[in-house]
């Protein structure tokens, strides 16, 4: 079982390490958010009831965003494998769909985690998360891994239902961006009107962002244990969904 | 080695494979010959467990394709019609990935990869990315990869589609060598008559999901009975009227813009054909005589040429080319 999962994981990592332009390219948007919003709004925005500046506030949000976007993209890459025929090579081998799915998920989550980690390191260099303890970094890492796993599996679930990349824009605009926008990555959720707040609370990414925020800043609106339970549950659910849909996907 | 019984595949209301049955012996090279869309790839996909049949069954290497998927998959190697390599990986890495998927132990894997890459003459390119490879090189790599787990049955779906004549010859030689040296049973699909004729021990001609003939290429061609004469003319009707009266014409069939005759010792009758049409004022645009080919067999059985379907294929090739190089 694990040998096959490892094989698929290894392929994903090799492809990732080989695509230098994609590594740099996909860091562009989060860096842009971090620098423009962080520095731009740092002096004029004050987070209610907190001493931290806006920059410190959005760093966890931007890390979560990086991990989420990278993982959704790598999940959706299954469509490329479908279109360029490589998927057939794995589907005709004497291995189960579950093994393929898990290998893809772990591969996507790993690359997404690395991307998020790069943003984290950059944030430290521009003066954020200086007071974070080792255990704080570990807590943040756990949430980054969970976001990576769940959203890669989510991407695979979407890819299993799509024939080609035509629907991609639709998914980005109506699923991925709303999940990011509603997550409290860019604003504190406790200052929102009640109706909007309940929307953010059904967004799984909120719990991921808040978990990373707890790890890096030592305080969050959502209790980190509850955040962990929700994210772990969401991860299990998406992996199950991804496995079921991927099992049904044809060539 | 392979037994197919009443295999049928329906997509919605379209019947892609219609109740076909055949048996393939160990060590045979068996060809599925027919135009695009005849159901060849669908048949192969079912035998390779990638598609579930609507009804009927088949056994590959003694294993039922419905109930023993994994055993079937271990017994077969397959080269798909469309490319199935990871272009971002090297030739070696593509092979290695395959070897790991089939759980071949490390040392055996490395040795076999080296052997197979030298068999297909790619050992000096083993560390190059596949995206730098030509079509022929990719095909050879796919063949080597599909052999890595030492399959008993080897499926080749249009192995030379889109390759230049020289590369095609090369691939044919590999296939023949594999069959002789490793005694692998080979099933290949093709719409190239010469390919089926040259390589296959037996050929099943498949059209619209059905097997319409199955025999050795020699027997199939003998069935035509004599030489084939093709006449092009604007007055097919007149020509048909005149020639069908002649006793020495074994078989005559009018088509769109041309007419085919089957007769013995065709060389001796050419003059008479020309005289007959001249006295009746019918212009003949061209005459050709040839020994029967599988194309003639197909034409006789279906009333259509496979060539007519090829324009279609050329369009697809152009599209594939664009997909791969225009990115």
Boltz contact constraints between the chains, C-beta under 6 A:
constraints:
  - contact:
      token1: [A, 7]
      token2: [B, 100]
      max_distance: 6.0
  - contact:
      token1: [A, 7]
      token2: [B, 101]
      max_distance: 6.0
  - contact:
      token1: [A, 11]
      token2: [B, 97]
      max_distance: 6.0
  - contact:
      token1: [A, 15]
      token2: [B, 88]
      max_distance: 6.0
  - contact:
      token1: [A, 18]
      token2: [B, 88]
      max_distance: 6.0
  - contact:
      token1: [A, 85]
      token2: [B, 82]
      max_distance: 6.0
  - contact:
      token1: [A, 85]
      token2: [B, 83]
      max_distance: 6.0
  - contact:
      token1: [A, 85]
      token2: [B, 84]
      max_distance: 6.0
  - contact:
      token1: [A, 86]
      token2: [B, 84]
      max_distance: 6.0
  - contact:
      token1: [A, 86]
      token2: [B, 86]
      max_distance: 6.0
  - contact:
      token1: [A, 88]
      token2: [B, 80]
      max_distance: 6.0
  - contact:
      token1: [A, 88]
      token2: [B, 84]
      max_distance: 6.0
  - contact:
      token1: [A, 89]
      token2: [B, 84]
      max_distance: 6.0
  - contact:
      token1: [A, 92]
      token2: [B, 48]
      max_distance: 6.0
  - contact:
      token1: [A, 92]
      token2: [B, 50]
      max_distance: 6.0
  - contact:
      token1: [A, 92]
      token2: [B, 78]
      max_distance: 6.0
  - contact:
      token1: [A, 93]
      token2: [B, 101]
      max_distance: 6.0
  - contact:
      token1: [A, 94]
      token2: [B, 70]
      max_distance: 6.0
  - contact:
      token1: [A, 94]
      token2: [B, 73]
      max_distance: 6.0
  - contact:
      token1: [A, 94]
      token2: [B, 74]
      max_distance: 6.0
  - contact:
      token1: [A, 95]
      token2: [B, 101]
      max_distance: 6.0
  - contact:
      token1: [A, 251]
      token2: [B, 50]
      max_distance: 6.0
